[in-house]
Amino acid sequence: MTKCILFIICLFFWGNSICAQSELDDEPVWELEKLPEDRVFKNGFWVDFGVGMSLVYEERSIAFKSHSIKTEPASWKSAHAFSGRFGNKWYYTGHTRYQLGFQATWLGAGVDVANGGWYVDIGAAGFCSLFRTGEKSGVEVNLNLGPSIYTTDLSYWGAQANMELKYRVGYLSLGTMFRYFTGGHEGRTQPSIVNFLLLLGVKF
């Protein structure tokens, strides 16, 4: 009789455990929903291409057939300009509508078509800021400084500063850039180069 009672008790607990396990198996599995990527405030690698015009103030040496060289006085000349740059952006988190950050330009280059001049920006550093205007759009204001070399008939070593205003939609941006360069070469008047460019860019 005792063995029969013990058997019934064990059978009862075994049945309850089976039912409990079945209920657990029937419960829905909840997964954490992945939040969409914030393309506006996203840190990342960027590339810009620009087209516009340059104003160049410099002296020029002209070679004649008689092998004589004449240096023209410094004057302002305009030219069509093309440029390209790439770098990285890092934004400080903490605000949903506005963020400041740090921008590095690893390398930039451009050419002035009519003057035959070209330049290379050997890295630059500065600040970037972004104002959100929508879920996937915003306005950027950036400022960068760095060393540069400008070459025509001579090479001028100096520094450049640029300021950008961009409208960003997702990964793409459209904007303008103002760039100023000044440098020097022994025996020459200090040149000045001003670039006004329209920019098309992408941030990965």
N, C-alpha and C positions, 0 to 999 in steps of 0.2 A: 504493500500500500504506500509506504514512504517513497519507494523508488518511482512509483507511478506519479505521485505528487511532484517530485523533483523534476521528472521528465516533462510534465505539463508546464511547470514554471520556466524551464529552459526553453521550451518551445515558444512560450509567450514572449520572452525577451528577444529571441531570435527573430520572431515575426515583426516585432516593433522596430528592430534595427533595420530590417529590410525595407519597411515602409518609410522610415526616416530617410534612408539613402535614396529611395525613389523620389521623394519630395525634393531633395537637394538637387538631384539630376534634372528635375523638371523646371527649376528656377531659371529665369533668364540670366545670361552673362552680360554684365555691363562693361562696356569699353569706354575709355577716355577719348573724347572727341578731339581730334587734332585741330588746333586753331590755325586759321589761314595765315600765310606769311605776310608780314607787314612790309610791302615793297617800298613804301615811302621812306620809313625810318630804317630801312635795312642797311647794315654795314656791308661793304663789299668793294670789289674791284670795278673801276669805271674807265671808259674810253670816250674821248671827245674828238670830233672833227670840226674844223672851222673854215669859213670862207668869208672874205671881206676885203678891207683895204688897209694899207699902211701909209703913214706919213713919216718920211725919213729925212733927218737933218744931219748932213755929214759932208766932209770934203771928199773929192774923188780925184784920183790920178789918172790921166789920159795919156796913152802912148801913141805917138805919131809914127808915120812911115820912116821919118828921118831918125828914128830911135830916140828921139827926145821925149821927155815926160813932163807934162804940165799938170799941176794940181789946181783943180777948180775950187773957188771959194765955197765955203759951206752954205748950203741953201736947202730949203724944204722941197721935197719931191714926193709925189704920191704913186702908189703902185697897188695892183691887185695882190691879195695875200691868201695863202692857204696854210693850214696848220693841223697838227694832230698831237694829242697828249694822252697819257694814261697814268693811273695812280690808284689810291685806296682812300676810302672814307670810313671813319669810326665815329658814331654818334653816341653821346652820353644819354643814357636812358633816364626816365623819370617823369616825363611830361607827354601827354597824349596829343597836344596841339603844336608844340614848338620844341625844338631840340637844337642844342649846339653840339659841335663836334670838331674833330681834327681831320685835316685833309693833307695827304702827301701826294705830290706829283713826281713820279719816278723819272719820267723823261718826257720832254716836249720838243717839237721841232716845227719850223715853218719856213716859207719861202715868199719873197717879194718878186713877182713875175717881171715887172718892167725894169726894176733896178738890178736884177740879178743877184740880190742879196739873200742870204739864208741864215737862220739862227738855230741854235740848240740850247734848250733850257736843261741844265744838268741837275735835275732834281729841284724841288721846291716844297715848302711847308707852310701851313697856315691854318685858318679856321673855316669851318663851314657851318651854316645855319639853315634850318628848314622850317617853314611854316606850313602846317597841314591845311589844305583847302577842301579836301574831300577824303573819302575812304581810301582812294588810290591815287591821290594827286596832292601836290604841294608846290611851294615856291622856295627856291634856294637862293641864298646870298652867300658868296664865298670870297675869301681874300687869301692870296698866296704870294710868297716872296722867295727868291732863290737866285743862284748864280746863273749866268748865261754868257754865250759867245755869239757875236754877230759878225758875219763875214761878207765883204764885198771884194774890193781890191786888196784890202787888209783885213785882219781879224781883230775885233775889238772885244776885250774881256770886260765884263761888267756884271750888273745885276738887273733883274727884272721884277716888276710887281704887276699883278693882274687882279682884277675884280670881275666876278661873274654874277649874272642874274639869270636864273633858269626857271622854267616851269616844267615840273616833273609829273609824268603820268605813268605809274607802274615802274617798269625798268627803263623807260625812255625819257629823254629830256630835250627841250628846245629852249635856247636862250641866247644871250649876248655876252661878249667878253671885251673888256678894255684892258690892254696890256701896254706897259711902258718900260722901255729899256734905255739905260745909259751906261756907257763904258768909256774906255780910253785906249789910246795908242800913242807912244812917244812921238812928238812932232806933229800931231794932228789935233784939230779942234775936236773937243768932246762931242760925240754924236748923240742924237736922241732919236729913238724909233717909237712911234705910237701905232698900235694895232687896234682896229675896230672890227670885231668878228662876230658872225652869226654861228652859233654852236648847235650841233646835233650830237647827242651822246646816249650812252647806254650804261647802266649799272647792273652788274651781275650779283 
